[in-house]
Amino acid sequence: MDSPRWLPLESNPEVCFFVSCLGMKSSWQFGDVYGLDPELLSMVPRPVCAVLLLFPVTEKYEAFKQEQEEKLKDQPQEVSPGVYFIKQTIGNACGTIGLIHAVANNQALLEFEPDSPLKKFLEQTSKMTPEERAAFLEKDESIRVTHESSAQEGQTEAPSLDEKVNLHFIAFVNVGGHLYELDGSKSFPIVHGKTSEDTFLEDAVEVCKVFMARDPQEVRFTIIALSKDSY
Protein backbone atom coordinates (compact mmCIF):
# COMPACT_ATOMS: atom_id res chain seq x y z
CA MET A 1 0.00 0.00 0.00
CA ASP A 2 1.39 3.41 -0.96
CA SER A 3 2.11 5.83 1.87
CA PRO A 4 -0.06 8.97 1.83
CA ARG A 5 1.23 12.16 0.20
CA TRP A 6 0.45 15.77 1.02
CA LEU A 7 1.08 18.94 -0.92
CA PRO A 8 4.50 20.33 0.10
CA LEU A 9 4.62 23.44 2.28
CA GLU A 10 6.74 26.40 1.28
CA SER A 11 9.15 27.90 3.76
CA ASN A 12 7.87 31.44 4.05
CA PRO A 13 6.45 32.56 7.40
CA GLU A 14 2.96 32.98 5.91
CA VAL A 15 2.82 29.22 5.47
CA CYS A 16 4.43 28.59 8.84
CA PHE A 17 1.54 30.71 10.08
CA PHE A 18 -0.50 27.56 9.55
CA VAL A 19 0.24 26.56 13.16
CA SER A 20 -1.94 29.48 14.24
CA CYS A 21 -4.77 27.99 12.16
CA LEU A 22 -4.28 24.90 14.32
CA GLY A 23 -4.78 26.97 17.45
CA MET A 24 -1.33 28.20 18.48
CA LYS A 25 -1.55 31.74 19.83
CA SER A 26 0.64 34.46 18.31
CA SER A 27 2.71 35.20 21.42
CA TRP A 28 5.51 33.36 19.55
CA GLN A 29 5.96 33.79 15.78
CA PHE A 30 7.94 32.27 12.92
CA GLY A 31 10.17 34.60 10.92
CA ASP A 32 12.95 34.33 8.35
CA VAL A 33 16.60 34.57 9.39
CA TYR A 34 18.08 36.77 6.66
CA GLY A 35 21.76 36.02 7.17
CA LEU A 36 24.22 34.12 9.33
CA ASP A 37 26.67 36.84 10.36
CA PRO A 38 26.36 38.23 13.91
CA GLU A 39 24.88 41.56 12.76
CA LEU A 40 21.96 39.90 10.92
CA LEU A 41 21.44 37.32 13.67
CA SER A 42 21.18 40.17 16.17
CA MET A 43 18.10 41.40 14.28
CA VAL A 44 16.17 38.19 15.07
CA PRO A 45 13.75 38.81 18.00
CA ARG A 46 14.76 36.96 21.17
CA PRO A 47 14.31 34.60 22.81
CA VAL A 48 14.26 31.92 20.08
CA CYS A 49 12.89 28.51 21.07
CA ALA A 50 13.14 26.61 17.75
CA VAL A 51 14.86 26.86 14.37
CA LEU A 52 13.66 25.29 11.12
CA LEU A 53 16.07 24.59 8.26
CA LEU A 54 14.86 24.01 4.69
CA PHE A 55 17.63 22.49 2.56
CA PRO A 56 18.11 20.57 -0.70
CA VAL A 57 18.39 16.79 -0.51
CA THR A 58 21.45 16.03 -2.64
CA GLU A 59 23.55 12.92 -3.25
CA LYS A 60 26.17 14.29 -0.82
CA TYR A 61 23.55 14.73 1.87
CA GLU A 62 22.05 11.26 1.32
CA ALA A 63 25.52 9.68 1.58
CA PHE A 64 26.25 11.62 4.78
CA LYS A 65 22.85 10.71 6.27
CA GLN A 66 23.40 6.99 5.69
CA GLU A 67 26.93 7.11 7.12
CA GLN A 68 25.74 9.10 10.17
CA GLU A 69 22.88 6.68 10.83
CA GLU A 70 25.14 3.62 10.68
CA LYS A 71 27.67 5.25 13.02
CA LEU A 72 25.01 6.26 15.58
CA LYS A 73 23.42 2.81 15.53
CA ASP A 74 26.81 1.42 16.60
CA GLN A 75 27.49 4.26 19.05
CA PRO A 76 24.07 5.54 20.22
CA GLN A 77 23.81 9.04 21.67
CA GLU A 78 22.05 9.70 24.94
CA VAL A 79 18.68 11.26 24.07
CA SER A 80 16.55 12.83 26.79
CA PRO A 81 13.19 11.08 27.32
CA GLY A 82 11.74 14.61 27.30
CA VAL A 83 12.35 14.97 23.53
CA TYR A 84 9.15 14.66 21.45
CA PHE A 85 10.04 12.93 18.16
CA ILE A 86 7.73 11.83 15.35
CA LYS A 87 8.63 9.79 12.27
CA GLN A 88 7.63 11.03 8.81
CA THR A 89 5.56 8.48 6.89
CA ILE A 90 3.58 10.97 4.77
CA GLY A 91 5.17 12.15 1.53
CA ASN A 92 5.89 15.92 1.38
CA ALA A 93 4.87 16.38 5.03
CA CYS A 94 8.34 17.36 6.31
CA GLY A 95 7.19 20.98 6.81
CA THR A 96 4.37 19.88 9.09
CA ILE A 97 6.64 17.39 10.87
CA GLY A 98 9.21 20.17 11.44
CA LEU A 99 6.53 22.47 12.84
CA ILE A 100 5.22 19.71 15.13
CA HIS A 101 8.77 19.12 16.40
CA ALA A 102 9.26 22.86 17.01
CA VAL A 103 5.98 23.25 18.87
CA ALA A 104 5.88 19.91 20.72
CA ASN A 105 9.24 20.51 22.38
CA ASN A 106 8.28 24.00 23.56
CA GLN A 107 4.79 23.46 24.98
CA ALA A 108 5.79 25.02 28.32
CA LEU A 109 6.46 28.33 26.51
CA LEU A 110 3.74 28.38 23.87
CA GLU A 111 0.06 29.19 24.31
CA PHE A 112 -2.87 27.51 22.58
CA GLU A 113 -6.54 28.22 21.97
CA PRO A 114 -8.88 26.04 24.09
CA ASP A 115 -10.02 24.03 21.05
CA SER A 116 -6.59 23.80 19.36
CA PRO A 117 -6.35 20.70 17.09
CA LEU A 118 -2.56 20.85 17.41
CA LYS A 119 -2.62 20.87 21.23
CA LYS A 120 -5.12 18.00 21.15
CA PHE A 121 -2.84 16.01 18.81
CA LEU A 122 0.16 16.59 21.09
CA GLU A 123 -1.79 15.52 24.18
CA GLN A 124 -3.16 12.41 22.48
CA THR A 125 0.28 11.34 21.22
CA SER A 126 2.42 12.33 24.22
CA LYS A 127 2.96 8.74 25.42
CA MET A 128 3.26 7.17 21.96
CA THR A 129 6.37 5.97 20.14
CA PRO A 130 7.62 8.00 17.13
CA GLU A 131 6.11 5.38 14.82
CA GLU A 132 2.72 5.42 16.59
CA ARG A 133 2.65 9.23 16.35
CA ALA A 134 3.28 8.99 12.61
CA ALA A 135 0.37 6.58 12.15
CA PHE A 136 -1.87 8.85 14.26
CA LEU A 137 -0.94 11.88 12.12
CA GLU A 138 -1.92 9.99 8.95
CA LYS A 139 -5.47 9.77 10.34
CA ASP A 140 -5.67 13.36 11.69
CA GLU A 141 -8.00 15.15 9.27
CA SER A 142 -7.82 18.60 10.93
CA ILE A 143 -4.03 18.82 10.53
CA ARG A 144 -4.13 17.39 6.98
CA VAL A 145 -6.79 19.85 5.80
CA THR A 146 -4.95 22.81 7.34
CA HIS A 147 -1.69 21.63 5.77
CA GLU A 148 -3.29 21.39 2.32
CA SER A 149 -4.89 24.83 2.50
CA SER A 150 -1.64 26.34 3.81
CA ALA A 151 0.35 24.75 0.97
CA GLN A 152 -2.03 26.31 -1.55
CA GLU A 153 -1.59 29.73 0.12
CA GLY A 154 2.16 29.71 -0.64
CA GLN A 155 3.85 32.45 -2.63
CA THR A 156 4.49 30.23 -5.62
CA GLU A 157 2.21 27.67 -7.19
CA ALA A 158 2.31 24.55 -5.05
CA PRO A 159 3.55 21.41 -6.86
CA SER A 160 1.15 18.55 -7.47
CA LEU A 161 0.81 15.70 -4.97
CA ASP A 162 2.85 13.39 -7.19
CA GLU A 163 5.71 15.76 -7.86
CA LYS A 164 8.97 14.71 -6.19
CA VAL A 165 10.17 17.56 -4.00
CA ASN A 166 13.88 17.52 -3.20
CA LEU A 167 13.75 20.12 -0.43
CA HIS A 168 13.47 18.98 3.17
CA PHE A 169 12.53 20.62 6.50
CA ILE A 170 14.15 19.75 9.83
CA ALA A 171 13.86 21.35 13.27
CA PHE A 172 16.37 22.29 15.95
CA VAL A 173 15.25 22.60 19.58
CA ASN A 174 16.75 23.01 23.05
CA VAL A 175 15.66 20.26 25.44
CA GLY A 176 17.33 20.13 28.84
CA GLY A 177 20.22 22.32 27.73
CA HIS A 178 21.09 20.16 24.70
CA LEU A 179 20.69 21.04 21.02
CA TYR A 180 18.66 18.44 19.14
CA GLU A 181 18.21 18.02 15.38
CA LEU A 182 14.79 16.48 14.72
CA ASP A 183 14.26 14.99 11.27
CA GLY A 184 11.30 12.66 10.76
CA SER A 185 13.11 10.86 7.94
CA LYS A 186 15.83 9.73 10.37
CA SER A 187 15.51 6.90 12.88
CA PHE A 188 16.19 9.03 15.95
CA PRO A 189 17.00 12.56 17.14
CA ILE A 190 20.59 13.79 16.68
CA VAL A 191 22.34 15.48 19.62
CA HIS A 192 24.62 18.41 18.72
CA GLY A 193 26.06 19.17 22.15
CA LYS A 194 25.12 21.65 24.82
CA THR A 195 23.19 24.89 24.33
CA SER A 196 21.32 27.53 26.35
CA GLU A 197 18.44 29.92 25.86
CA ASP A 198 20.93 32.74 25.22
CA THR A 199 23.10 30.89 22.68
CA PHE A 200 20.49 28.61 21.10
CA LEU A 201 20.06 30.54 17.81
CA GLU A 202 23.82 30.85 17.26
CA ASP A 203 24.37 27.18 18.18
CA ALA A 204 21.64 26.00 15.76
CA VAL A 205 23.03 28.25 13.00
CA GLU A 206 26.48 26.64 13.43
CA VAL A 207 24.90 23.27 12.61
CA CYS A 208 23.06 24.84 9.65
CA LYS A 209 26.41 26.08 8.34
CA VAL A 210 27.64 22.47 8.26
CA PHE A 211 24.69 21.54 6.02
CA MET A 212 25.59 24.45 3.71
CA ALA A 213 29.28 23.58 3.63
CA ARG A 214 28.42 20.04 2.53
CA ASP A 215 26.90 21.43 -0.70
CA PRO A 216 28.71 24.72 -1.37
CA GLN A 217 27.23 25.06 -4.88
CA GLU A 218 23.70 25.04 -3.48
CA VAL A 219 21.82 28.23 -2.62
CA ARG A 220 18.44 26.73 -1.68
CA PHE A 221 18.75 27.06 2.09
CA THR A 222 16.20 28.83 4.28
CA ILE A 223 16.37 29.29 8.05
CA ILE A 224 13.27 30.19 10.09
CA ALA A 225 13.24 31.07 13.80
CA LEU A 226 10.37 30.68 16.25
CA SER A 227 10.73 33.83 18.38
CA LYS A 228 8.77 35.49 21.14
CA ASP A 229 6.69 38.20 19.49
CA SER A 230 8.37 41.52 20.24
CA TYR A 231 5.56 43.78 18.98
Disulfide bonds with the S-S distance in Angstrom:
none
